[in-house]
Amino acid sequence: MSKPDNTPAGWLEARLPIISAFRREYVDFAMPRNLTYLWNFGAFATIALALLIVSGIFLALNYTPSVAEAFNSIETIDRHVSSGWLVRAIHMGGVSMLFAALYVHMARSLYYGSYKAPRELLWLTGLGLFILVMIAAFAGYILPWGQMSYWGATVVINAMNAVPLIGPALASWLLGGEGLGSVALHRIYVLHFVTAFSIIGVIVLHVAALHVVGSNNPTGVEPKTSADVVPFHPYYTTKDGLGLCLFLMVYAALIFFAPDLLTLANNYAMANPLVTPGDITPEWYFAPFYAILRAVPSKLGGLILTAGSLVVLFAVPWLDRSPVRSARYRPVLRWALLALFAAFIALGVAGMHKPTGLWLALSRISVAYYYAYFLILLPFLPRVEITRPEPATLRGEGA
Ligand code: HEM
């Protein structure tokens, strides 16, 4: 029998082995040796979310969720609470940084086929996170009770009302009555922080699922021997650390030099239900979905297309039939995927403009391609595509 370890760490280990679990999962954990900086974006999202939660707790100390007080309480935070402007800038900038990190994270996963077996659950929990982040961001944007808060929420509530049978009941349940008033604002406030905290739980599941199957890598070839892997520490703690420094520098530049770069001036005017703004524009991260919502003349049709654009992502691991994981070795898919990214960006730009003329045409072409990519190219391309040979190991061609 081994001698009992009488140090405080030994005492804790014998009762709750968290030190060894931490060592196993975050120090010695075997990582593919060839990960690029694109594998930093999950860590970026985690840090952005942590900063959002901490700054959100401080904002909540001074925010009042009522129609009469909400706008003024935000003004007070910005002008009178000490460092309130900073906490608010961290929170507002954090949303953009989180979405930017998530879009790159998802694009990386699509490009390198990280959604394919055995990583389907990673993809699915990731999508769950994305939807929760969208709900939290939507609810959060209503809280300052500015013009865009009010009218943006009105667009979404009208869309909800267009859902046959359950829509109106769902909208009135969310609002606690017919209109957007103090009862609704209070509920939206609760929705905001409940979704924000539940994101933490889903991240735990996401990372737990990652630690069962391990990270994918740019070749898409699984590690075969110990020569293919390196321990997480110090190799990826330093790589993630360097990336995080750069990420935080961009974040700081946004907060200190351009805090209003990504926000709409309209939201600094208090909500006025009697004055509809000339054009209701969403924040940049919702713009692609807003463009899809307005791409067809029917409200219900737009809603189905928008919901479908998210639902289809859940089927991606099963829609892609190719045995080759990484787009590096799929010459046709690579271009098809780059076109998908371009279509998504085009939707984002179109979503910030009035849906007429060229912008409407661009939205329609882009949304058609978006669906064609997932429902036609992904399942049927493998039948005709000639793939390039994959390397024998992830260390490279023939290594
Ligand atoms: C708050 C949101 C999220 C957080 C905090 C998060 C965090 C992470 C972290 C830390 C990793 C490991 C490092 C990396 O591969 O970058 C990871 C991997 C992964 N995530 Fe996420 N993630 C989030 C959302 C998403 C979303 C929206 C998706 C896709 C729909 C997704 C899909 C994946 C996949 C497939 C992997 C494995 C990638 C690979 O090994 O190649 N994640 N995530």
Boltz pocket constraint, residues with backbone or C-beta under 6 A from the ligand:
constraints:
  - pocket:
      binder: B
      contacts: [[A, 38], [A, 39], [A, 40], [A, 41], [A, 42], [A, 43], [A, 45], [A, 46], [A, 49], [A, 102], [A, 105], [A, 106], [A, 109], [A, 112], [A, 114], [A, 115], [A, 119], [A, 122], [A, 123], [A, 124], [A, 125], [A, 126], [A, 127], [A, 129], [A, 130], [A, 133], [A, 199], [A, 203], [A, 206], [A, 207], [A, 210], [A, 214], [A, 215], [A, 216], [A, 217]]
      max_distance: 6.0
